[in-house]
Amino acid sequence: MLVVSVLLSAGCTPGRTASPGGPRLALVAASAAVTLQRQGASGVDLDLDVHLVADGAPLVIRAARRSYAEPVAAFRRDGGRDRALPDGLVRNFAGLPGFVRVTIADGGGATVRTLEPTFCPGHRPVRRRPSAPGSSPYPVRCSTNPFALGAVWGIQAGWSASVHDPVGAPVDLPPGAYRARIEIAQRYRDLFGIPADKASAGVALTVADGPAAAPADGSGPAAVSPLRANPARPSGPAVVPAADRPDLRALPAGGMSVTHDAGGDHLTFFATVWNAGPAPLVIDGFRWEEAGAMDAYQFFLDDRGHTTGWAPAGVLQWDERDGHRHWHLADFAAYRLLDVQYRPVADSGKTGFCLSSTDPIDLTVPGANWQPASTDLRVGCGGRTVASLREVLDAGSGDTYRQDLPGQSFDITAVPNGDYWVEVAANPAHRLVETDLSNNVSRRPVVLGGKPGARTVLVPPYELVDS
């Protein structure tokens, strides 16, 4: 409790507006329109992809209480000084209460819902521009534990945080078209010196039953993003360090079978690309003005998480197909069916992947991360309306794509029976910087047989592995 006592007795001064050296804050919408899906009778999670951006300097807030018998005291860091927030403004450690006012109007302009959610400044932090710092030191969660004693909230300079309340209850909105207006409350505008033209955002909202779909007028999530990337590259020249590189390797394909449908016969399989270390593969993407692509950069981190260099890494592309619906790094891997002389017979057409540490492959390699942060494709690969994102494949982990996903198959309808190889190649275009490019390809022998509509595949064991 010593740190808390020092903070509360440091003679912090109250202030009504941000100093010239403080953060420049602005509220922005990641897309002009959002389509959300109802969650049955519970309603819709009102995630409008609206963000608070900090420029110039970080937004930093500390909150603490000496004991459970005393109220929370909160301070913001401003121009090298701690300035007290008004008494009673922060009541717990979940965030800033009533930071924004969300007004939902129907097609006729009548207000149907008004909400004032709590804002957690650490929620979904993303880098807004490639020249911003490569990492953020601030926590990514706020505490809802009633016995919490202290908190630090922050938005790194050049980064943003979502104003969506992660613990808010679903809102009962019938399917239809709406207009959402999000405004920073006047007390926070005054407190942080946010001008009126930076304090509000509007979003066209469509609420849908069943799978989310773009509105018929084409104004859905593909609309141009106002939170687009700065077209400039990261600050300074591209520098590729001798160390701090990943080593991508392809594992043999497995789980092979033949499916039959009206489109013909398809050989399906799962495949894994993994990182043998010693450094993570870190890709940051920044949105172009059009919605379907981002500039991608590979950043190199040392064992303390500090950025030591960067290099262009191509593009991230939005994949609309069922089972994906997230951002893929182009040319991350390639699948080919080869004849016995290694000549291409068919390819899967899939080269883009969302990078995620889905499987521990070898946690004994140098630099292996035993607790990788990005393990869920649904979380780590970004929704369609995000303005920027980071995808990571940690050392020791692999990224596996199952055989039931689009692109995990070869069309063998016109391929004769016989002996073939299934090839998995990591980093086939050599866009990514690695320690070793000689170990990026694996091949698995297969034998095709049967008749059209009833094709078969025989897969010999791979040494001692039968999969």
N, C-alpha and C positions, 0 to 999 in steps of 0.2 A: 504493500500500500504506500511505500515511500514515494514512488513516482507520482502517484495520484495526489498525494499531499503537496508535493512540490509544485505540481501543475496548478493546483487550486489556489496556491498562495503566492503565485509568481507575479502578482500585480498586473494581470492581464487587463487591457483596456478595451472597453466596448467601442464599436465603430458601426456606423450606419451604411457606409458604402465601401466598396473595394478600393484599395490604394492603387496608384498607377502601376506599381510593381507587382500587383496581385494577379490572379488569373482572370482572363477574359472569358466569360461564360456565355454560351448560346444554346438555345434549344433547337434541335433539328430533327426532321423526320427522315428516316432512311429511304422511304419510298413515298410517292404521292398517293398510293392506294394500297390497301391491305385486304386480303380475303382471309377470314377466320372461320373455323369449323365449330359448330355447336358440339358440346360434349354431353349429348343426350339431354335428360331433363335438368341437368345441373347448369346449363347455359354455356357461355363462351368465355374463354380466358382472354381478357381484353389486352392482348399484347400488340400494341400499335407500332412497335419498332421506332419509338421516339427516344432521342438521346440528348443528354447534356454534354456538351463539348467544352473542354477546358483548353485554352490557348494562352501562350505567354508564360504562365507559371502553373504549377499544380494547384488544385483545390485540395486542401488538407484540413480536416476537422478532427479534433480529439474530444472525447466525452468521458467523464468519469464521475464516480461518487465515492465519498469517504467511507460510507457505511450504508446499510439498507434503510436506516432511519432518515437519511438525507436525500434530497433531490439530486438529479443528474445535473452537472455543470458541463457546458460544452464551449469550445473555443475553436476559432479558425485561425490558421497560420496566414498572416498577411504582411508582406514586406518585412519579413524577419521577426515579426512580433506576434504573440498570441492575443487575439482580440476576443473578448467574451461574447458569446451569442446571448440574446435576451433571456432572462430568467424564465423558465417554464416552457421555452420553445421546444427543447428536446426533453422528452419525458422518459425515454428508455433507449435501448441500444439497437433498435430495429431500423433507425434512419431518421430522416427529416420528415416529420408529419405534415401532411397537406402541402407538400412542396409544389405540386401541380394540381390544377383543376381540369378534369376531363369532362367535356360536355358532348353528349351524343344527341344528334338531331336526326329526325327521319327525313324522308324525301321531300316533305312539305315544309321543312324548316322548324318543326316543332320539337322542343327538347323532350327527350324520352328518358334520359339517364344523366345524372351528374355525380361524379366521384371525385374524391380528394385523397388519392393514395399516398402512402409513405414512400419516400425515395431513399433507396440504399445506394450511396455513391460508388460502391464497389461492384454493383450488379452488372454482369456482362461487359467487362472493360475491353475495349478494342482500340488499336492504334488508328488514328484518323488519317495520318499522312506518313509516307515512308521516311521523312526526315525527322520524325519525332523519336524520342528515346526508344530503344528496342525492347525495353521491358518496363514493368511498373512495379514498384515496391509495395503497393498498397493492398490490403486485404480485399478479397473478392466476395466476401459475404458480410452481412450484418447479423447480429445476434438477436434472436427472439426469446432467449432464455431469461426468465424474470430475475434470476440471481446473478446475471452478468454484472461486472464491476467497472469495466472500462472498454473503450473502443477507439479505433483509429479508422477513419474513412478518408478515402482520397481518390482523385482522378489525376493521373499523370498528365503533364503538359503535352498537348497534341493528341490526347486520348479522349474517349467518351465513355459514358456509362448509360445503360438503359434506365429510363424513368419508370418502366413497368414494375409493379409491385409483385415480387416473386411469391409472396404468401397471400396475395389478395384472393378473395372468393370469386368464382365465376359470376358473370353478369347475365341475367336472363333477357337476352335480346332475341326476338323472333327472326327467322331468316328474312333477309331483305337488304336494301341499300340504305346506308346512313352516311352522315358526315360527322367526323370527330374533330373537336378543337381542343388542343392541349395548351394550357397557359400556366406559366410560373406564377405562383401567388404573389401578390403585391409586396407582402412583408419580406419575401425572399429576394424580390427584385431590388428593393431598397437596401437590404442587408448586404447583398453581393454586388451591387452596382450594375445590374443587368439592364441594358436599354430595352425599351418596349419592342423594338423591331427584332430583338434577339430572344424574346421571352415567350413566343407562341409558335405553334405549328398546326397545320391542318392536314387531315388524312381522310381520303375517301374510303369508307369501310363497307365491305360486303360480308354479311353473315350467311353462311351456307350450312345446310344439312348434308351429311354424308361427306365424301372426299372434297376438300377445298378446291375450288376451281376459279379461274379468272373471270371477272365480269364479262358479260356478252359485249359490252362496248369497247373491250380491249384496254380498259384503264386499270387493269389489275396490277399485281406485283411487278410486272415487267416495266412499269413506268420509270422514267428517268429519276435517278436518285439525287436529291440535293446534297447528300452527304457523300459526294463522290471523292475519289482519291485526287490528291494533288498530282498533276501529270509529271512533275519532276521526279527523278530517281531519289533514292536515299541520299542524305547529305554526304558530300565528299566522294572521291573516286571509289570504284569497286575495288575491294581489297580481299584477296583470298588467302587466309593464313595457311602456313604449312601444317599446323596442327588444327585441332578443333573441327575435324571433318568426320562425317559419317562413313560407313561402309555398307552399301546396299547389296543384298544377296537374295537370289530367288530360290525358294524351296521347290522340290518336285511337286507337280500337280497331283491331286488325289480325288477320291470320292467320285470316280467317273462312272457315268451310265449314259444310256441313249434314251432320249425322249422322242415320242412320235405324236405329231399333230397335223393339222391340215397344211401347215407350212413345210412339212417334210420331217426329216430325221436330224436330230441334233445331239452331238456329243457334249455332255455337260461335265463340269469339273470345278473343284475349288482350287485356289492358288494363294500363296503367301509370299510377300516380299518383306524381308526383315532387315534390321539395322544391326550390324555386328560391332558398331561403335568405332572409336571411343566417345564420339560426340553425337548429340541428337541431330536429326534432320529437322530443321525449322524453316517453314515456308510461311511468309506473310503475304497476303493478297490485298490489293487496294482497287476499289471499284472504278471501272471506266464510266464514262457518261452513259453509255448504253448498259442495260441491266445484265446482259448475258456473259460478261467477262470481267476479269480483274487482272491487273499486272501482278505477277508473282516474283518474289525475291527470296533467295535463300540467304538466311542469316546464320553466322557461325558464332557459337557460344562456347566460352571456356567452362571449366568445371565449377566456376562460381556463378555461372549464369550471365556473365558479362559479354556483350557483343564485341567480337574481335574482327569482324569483316562481313561483307555481303557480296552477292553476285546475282545478276538477272537469272530467273528460273522459268521464263516462258509465261504462261497464262494459267489462270484458274477459270474453268468454264462451268456454267450451271447445267446440271443434268436433270432433266424434267421427268425421266422415266420412273415408273413405279418401282419401289425398292431402293431408289436413290434419292432424288429430290434434294440434292445438296451440291456443294461445289467440289469439282474434281480438278486436280493438278494434271494438266495435259502432259502426255508422254512420260508418265511415271513408270509404266510397265506396258508390255505387249505380249499377246498370246498368239502362237502360230502352230498349225498342224503341219508337220514336215514329213516327206517321204523318207525312205531308208537312206537316201543320199543327201538328206538335209535340205532338200528343195521345198519351198513353200507350196502347200496344197490348199490351205484355207487359213484365214485369220478370224479372230472373234470380233474385230472392229472396235474393241475396247482398248483405249490407251490411257484414259484419265481415271484417276482414283482420288477419293478423299483419304487423306493420311490420318490414321488413327492407330494407336497401340492396342490392337484388339487381343493379341496373344503373346504371352511370355514365351520366347523361343530359346534364349540362352542368357540367363541372368548372371552367368559367371564371367562374361566378357568384360574387359576394362570399360569403365564408364557406365555400366548397366544401371538403369534406373529401376529400382525394385517397386516403386509406386508411381508409375506414369500417370500424368494428369489426364491425358486424352485417351479414353478407352471406349467411348460410345459414339458410334457413327452419327446417331441422331442429334448429339449435342455438339460434337467437335467440328462438324462440317458446315454449319451455317445454314440459315434459312435463305429464301430467295431475296429477301429485302435487306440483308445485311450490307453494310457499306465497306467493311473490311473484316478480315479474320486471320487467325493463325492456325495452321495445321502442323502437327508434330508427330514424328515417328521416333520414339525414344530408343536409345541404345539398349540392346537386349530384347527388344520387342518386335513383333511382326504385325503386318496389316493383312488380314485374311478376308478374301471375298468368297462367299459361299456359292455353290453351284446353282442355287435357285435364283440368283440375281441376274438382271439383264446384262448381257455381254459375257457371261461365263459359259460360253458354249461355242462350238463350231457347227456350221451347217454341213452335214456330211451326206445330204440327199444324193448328190451326184458324185460322191467320192467312192471309188471302187473298194471292194474288200481287200485286205492285205495288212502289211506291217507299216506302222507310222510312229512318229515321235510327237509328243505334246511338249512344246517349248514354252517356258515362262522366262521372260527377259525383264530385268529391272533396269530402269534408266536407259532405255534403248537408244534415245537420241543424244545421250551424254549431256543433257542440259544441266544436270545436277553435278556438283563438285563432290567427289568422294576420295577416300584414301586409295581405293583399288577398283579398277574397272574390269579386271580380268575374271572376277568371280560372280558376274551378274546374271549368268544364264544357267538354267537347269533344263534337262530333257528327260521325259519319261516315255518308255516304249509302250505302245498299245497295239492291239490286233483287232481290226474291224471285220465283222462277218454279218451273216444273216441276209435277209431280203428287204427290199423297200417296204417301209411300214413296220418292219420287224427286225431292224438292224441290231446287232449286238456288239459289245466291246469286251475284250479280254485284256486285263491289266496285270502283267506279271509283277511279283513283289519287287520293291526297290531295295535291293540288298536284304536287310532283315525286316523291312517295313512293308506290311501288306495293307494298303489303303486305297 
